[in-house]
Amino acid sequence: MSEPLDALASAARTPRAEQHATRAAFFLPGFATAAWAPLVPFAKTRTGLDEGTLGLVLLCLGAGSLLAMPLAGVLAARHGCRAVMVATLLMVVASLPLLAIAPSPWTLGLALFVFGAGVGACDCTMNIQAVMVERDSGKPMMSGFHAFYSIGGAVGAAAMTALLSLQLAPLWVCVLGSLAMLAVLALSVRYWRRDRAPSGAPVFAIPHGVVLAIGVLCFVAFLAEGAMLDWSAVFLHEVQQVPPDRAGLGFMTFAIAMTVTRLVGDGVVAKLGRLRAILLGSIVGALGFGVATFAGTLPLALLGYALIGLGCANIVPALFSMAGNQKAMPESLAIPAITTLGYAGVLAGPALIGFVAQASSLVFAFCLVAAALLLVGISARWVKA
């Protein structure tokens, strides 16, 4: 009975349909992650957490993601991307409403762990799918795919905030968010890839060689993005004396510049090539850190944050494409390894910046991030797949 259905699905799975479905796959975890952000104050009040304990509970989300990413590669190799993305997104859809009603720190932490595992595993698997779709197309597409993660984040944050402002209960807001994700999932699922690893192929291996090198570069690139998320507002307020109600303009400017640049980034990568795009992006991003760090006025600082977003936008997508083209490890192993290392940069990077800032200053810490970005551009030529 399933064979005719599979044949019908294969006939409808045109390259363009696969590409649109892959964009939807990136949109969904971006939407889900941003949907959680407006719920944090409600969760804090409901569970009676102070700031320090809340920080520890929030680590459950990252822990779930980091543990699930390598497992996602194993499962994708055995069962195909489609099965894993469906299962993990259903985890996300089911756990999002639980985040709105978890009554204690323990239940909130458990719900966050499941939610983070679903988001992280889907994040990993969607990049495996994207590598295959990009390879079949014969042209750069990864920047455009990653742009839809950012678009999903913007839509998720805006939609949840708007619904909460209408005085809807957080539970019903989350239920509506989950229903919206289910609708996108239902429209996309038939076009997701079912490719499995060849019989006898390994399903787990420690990253090595070029894969490890690309992963380290991803760690640095994600660290720079994490610095913007966690430290840009603090830097503007404490170092450049920007009022706290305007300090969020730095990250907003960075995020808009990154999203717009990724939407047009595939054409840039096609003209320059991946290595030149990474080198140019690292130079522009490092310049942006310099401008943002030493700017004497807010408009000049915002120009710096825009340059950081513009420069960093295509580095990670290009590195993922390089990981898909290398021959040292199967993509079902390489992509999870690189995704995990990159996500570790988002989690550990802000803490590392904090340690450096405490030992010296935030200015020095930002300068180190700029130098590390330059090293990414210079080093990319030696990890070419």
LINQUI-V979696 format. One record per residue. N is the residue number from 1. RES is the residue in one small letter. SS is DSSP state (hx for helix, st for strand, lp for the rest). PHI is phi in whole degrees, 0 to 359 (* if undefined). NEAR is the number of other C-alpha atoms within 12 Angstrom. Layout:
# LINQUI-V979696
N_RES_SS_PHI_NEAR, N_RES_SS_PHI_NEAR
This chain:
# LINQUI-V979696
1_m_lp_*_7, 2_s_hx_283_8, 3_e_hx_297_9, 4_p_hx_299_10, 5_l_hx_294_12, 6_d_hx_296_16, 7_a_hx_295_13, 8_l_hx_296_15, 9_a_hx_295_21, 10_s_hx_295_19, 11_a_hx_295_15, 12_a_hx_277_18, 13_r_lp_276_24, 14_t_lp_282_20, 15_p_hx_305_23, 16_r_hx_295_18, 17_a_hx_296_24, 18_e_hx_297_35, 19_q_hx_293_34, 20_h_hx_296_29, 21_a_hx_294_33, 22_t_hx_292_47, 23_r_hx_299_40, 24_a_hx_296_41, 25_a_hx_297_51, 26_f_hx_284_44, 27_f_hx_298_37, 28_l_hx_295_50, 29_p_hx_293_53, 30_g_hx_297_35, 31_f_hx_298_39, 32_a_hx_296_54, 33_t_hx_299_45, 34_a_hx_290_30, 35_a_hx_295_43, 36_w_hx_287_42, 37_a_hx_305_30, 38_p_lp_292_28, 39_l_lp_275_34, 40_v_hx_302_30, 41_p_hx_300_20, 42_f_hx_295_24, 43_a_hx_296_35, 44_k_hx_298_29, 45_t_hx_293_19, 46_r_hx_295_22, 47_t_hx_267_25, 48_g_lp_70_20, 49_l_lp_275_24, 50_d_lp_271_16, 51_e_hx_298_16, 52_g_hx_295_12, 53_t_hx_292_19, 54_l_hx_300_27, 55_g_hx_301_17, 56_l_hx_293_19, 57_v_hx_295_29, 58_l_hx_296_32, 59_l_hx_296_26, 60_c_hx_299_28, 61_l_hx_297_36, 62_g_hx_294_34, 63_a_hx_296_31, 64_g_hx_299_34, 65_s_hx_295_40, 66_l_hx_295_38, 67_l_hx_286_29, 68_a_hx_278_36, 69_m_hx_299_44, 70_p_hx_298_37, 71_l_hx_296_33, 72_a_hx_298_46, 73_g_hx_296_44, 74_v_hx_300_33, 75_l_hx_292_34, 76_a_hx_295_43, 77_a_hx_295_36, 78_r_hx_276_26, 79_h_hx_242_25, 80_g_lp_93_28, 81_c_hx_296_43, 82_r_hx_300_36, 83_a_hx_298_30, 84_v_hx_290_41, 85_m_hx_295_48, 86_v_hx_297_38, 87_a_hx_298_27, 88_t_hx_288_40, 89_l_hx_292_46, 90_l_hx_295_31, 91_m_hx_300_33, 92_v_hx_295_46, 93_v_hx_299_39, 94_a_hx_286_29, 95_s_hx_274_37, 96_l_hx_301_45, 97_p_hx_297_31, 98_l_hx_295_32, 99_l_hx_295_47, 100_a_lp_271_37, 101_i_lp_232_29, 102_a_lp_306_28, 103_p_lp_273_21, 104_s_lp_222_23, 105_p_hx_303_27, 106_w_hx_293_22, 107_t_hx_291_22, 108_l_hx_295_38, 109_g_hx_298_33, 110_l_hx_295_27, 111_a_hx_297_36, 112_l_hx_295_44, 113_f_hx_298_33, 114_v_hx_295_34, 115_f_hx_300_41, 116_g_hx_296_40, 117_a_hx_297_40, 118_g_hx_295_43, 119_v_hx_296_51, 120_g_hx_296_46, 121_a_hx_294_49, 122_c_hx_293_52, 123_d_hx_304_48, 124_c_hx_295_47, 125_t_hx_291_53, 126_m_hx_294_56, 127_n_hx_288_52, 128_i_hx_297_52, 129_q_hx_301_48, 130_a_hx_297_46, 131_v_hx_299_41, 132_m_hx_293_37, 133_v_hx_294_36, 134_e_hx_297_34, 135_r_hx_298_23, 136_d_hx_294_20, 137_s_hx_285_18, 138_g_lp_76_16, 139_k_lp_214_26, 140_p_lp_297_39, 141_m_lp_223_40, 142_m_hx_294_48, 143_s_hx_298_44, 144_g_hx_296_38, 145_f_hx_299_47, 146_h_hx_294_44, 147_a_hx_299_37, 148_f_hx_287_36, 149_y_hx_295_38, 150_s_hx_295_38, 151_i_hx_296_33, 152_g_hx_301_33, 153_g_hx_297_30, 154_a_hx_296_28, 155_v_hx_294_26, 156_g_hx_298_35, 157_a_hx_296_27, 158_a_hx_294_22, 159_a_hx_295_26, 160_m_hx_294_38, 161_t_hx_296_26, 162_a_hx_296_18, 163_l_hx_293_24, 164_l_hx_294_25, 165_s_hx_291_14, 166_l_lp_277_13, 167_q_lp_70_13, 168_l_lp_288_17, 169_a_lp_296_20, 170_p_hx_307_34, 171_l_hx_300_27, 172_w_hx_290_22, 173_v_hx_297_33, 174_c_hx_291_38, 175_v_hx_299_28, 176_l_hx_296_26, 177_g_hx_298_40, 178_s_hx_294_34, 179_l_hx_296_23, 180_a_hx_297_25, 181_m_hx_294_37, 182_l_hx_298_28, 183_a_hx_296_18, 184_v_hx_295_29, 185_l_hx_299_32, 186_a_hx_298_22, 187_l_hx_285_21, 188_s_hx_257_30, 189_v_hx_301_34, 190_r_hx_293_31, 191_y_hx_258_36, 192_w_lp_279_43, 193_r_lp_287_40, 194_r_lp_245_31, 195_d_lp_304_25, 196_r_lp_239_28, 197_a_lp_293_25, 198_p_lp_303_16, 199_s_lp_303_11, 200_g_lp_91_11, 201_a_lp_288_17, 202_p_lp_293_21, 203_v_lp_250_27, 204_f_lp_206_27, 205_a_lp_200_24, 206_i_lp_289_20, 207_p_lp_301_28, 208_h_lp_212_22, 209_g_hx_58_21, 210_v_hx_296_29, 211_v_hx_294_41, 212_l_hx_297_31, 213_a_hx_295_31, 214_i_hx_297_45, 215_g_hx_298_37, 216_v_hx_295_35, 217_l_hx_296_44, 218_c_hx_296_47, 219_f_hx_303_35, 220_v_hx_293_43, 221_a_hx_296_50, 222_f_hx_293_39, 223_l_hx_301_38, 224_a_hx_297_52, 225_e_hx_294_42, 226_g_hx_296_35, 227_a_hx_299_41, 228_m_hx_294_43, 229_l_hx_296_28, 230_d_hx_260_26, 231_w_hx_238_35, 232_s_hx_297_43, 233_a_hx_293_33, 234_v_hx_298_30, 235_f_hx_297_40, 236_l_hx_299_37, 237_h_hx_284_22, 238_e_hx_275_18, 239_v_hx_266_28, 240_q_lp_255_28, 241_q_lp_60_19, 242_v_lp_280_25, 243_p_lp_305_17, 244_p_hx_301_18, 245_d_hx_286_13, 246_r_hx_244_22, 247_a_lp_291_30, 248_g_lp_288_26, 249_l_hx_298_30, 250_g_hx_297_42, 251_f_hx_293_35, 252_m_hx_300_25, 253_t_hx_297_33, 254_f_hx_301_39, 255_a_hx_295_35, 256_i_hx_296_28, 257_a_hx_298_32, 258_m_hx_294_39, 259_t_hx_297_33, 260_v_hx_297_27, 261_t_hx_294_34, 262_r_hx_292_38, 263_l_hx_296_30, 264_v_hx_252_26, 265_g_hx_292_38, 266_d_hx_298_32, 267_g_hx_294_21, 268_v_hx_295_31, 269_v_hx_295_34, 270_a_hx_297_21, 271_k_hx_281_15, 272_l_hx_272_19, 273_g_lp_89_27, 274_r_hx_296_38, 275_l_hx_295_32, 276_r_hx_293_27, 277_a_hx_295_38, 278_i_hx_293_46, 279_l_hx_297_31, 280_l_hx_297_32, 281_g_hx_297_43, 282_s_hx_292_40, 283_i_hx_294_30, 284_v_hx_296_32, 285_g_hx_297_46, 286_a_hx_296_38, 287_l_hx_300_33, 288_g_hx_299_40, 289_f_hx_299_47, 290_g_hx_297_33, 291_v_hx_295_28, 292_a_hx_296_40, 293_t_hx_286_38, 294_f_hx_251_26, 295_a_lp_295_25, 296_g_lp_264_19, 297_t_lp_228_18, 298_l_hx_296_29, 299_p_hx_303_21, 300_l_hx_292_23, 301_a_hx_298_36, 302_l_hx_294_39, 303_l_hx_300_33, 304_g_hx_299_37, 305_y_hx_294_48, 306_a_hx_296_38, 307_l_hx_294_36, 308_i_hx_297_50, 309_g_hx_297_47, 310_l_hx_297_40, 311_g_hx_287_44, 312_c_hx_282_52, 313_a_hx_306_46, 314_n_hx_260_52, 315_i_hx_292_52, 316_v_hx_296_53, 317_p_hx_303_46, 318_a_hx_295_49, 319_l_hx_294_53, 320_f_hx_296_47, 321_s_hx_298_44, 322_m_hx_297_41, 323_a_hx_295_47, 324_g_hx_287_38, 325_n_hx_266_30, 326_q_lp_289_27, 327_k_lp_246_18, 328_a_lp_289_25, 329_m_lp_219_30, 330_p_lp_299_34, 331_e_hx_298_46, 332_s_hx_293_49, 333_l_hx_258_42, 334_a_hx_291_48, 335_i_hx_296_52, 336_p_hx_300_48, 337_a_hx_297_46, 338_i_hx_289_48, 339_t_hx_298_49, 340_t_hx_295_44, 341_l_hx_297_37, 342_g_hx_296_40, 343_y_hx_295_44, 344_a_hx_299_35, 345_g_hx_295_31, 346_v_hx_296_31, 347_l_hx_282_31, 348_a_hx_276_28, 349_g_hx_304_34, 350_p_hx_302_32, 351_a_hx_293_20, 352_l_hx_298_27, 353_i_hx_298_35, 354_g_hx_297_24, 355_f_hx_296_16, 356_v_hx_296_20, 357_a_hx_297_24, 358_q_hx_291_14, 359_a_hx_282_13, 360_s_lp_226_15, 361_s_lp_195_19, 362_l_hx_296_33, 363_v_hx_301_31, 364_f_hx_296_24, 365_a_hx_297_32, 366_f_hx_295_41, 367_c_hx_295_29, 368_l_hx_295_28, 369_v_hx_297_41, 370_a_hx_299_38, 371_a_hx_296_26, 372_a_hx_295_29, 373_l_hx_298_42, 374_l_hx_300_33, 375_l_hx_296_27, 376_v_hx_300_43, 377_g_hx_297_39, 378_i_hx_289_23, 379_s_hx_280_25, 380_a_hx_302_37, 381_r_hx_296_23, 382_w_hx_269_18, 383_v_hx_244_29, 384_k_lp_300_30, 385_a_lp_288_26
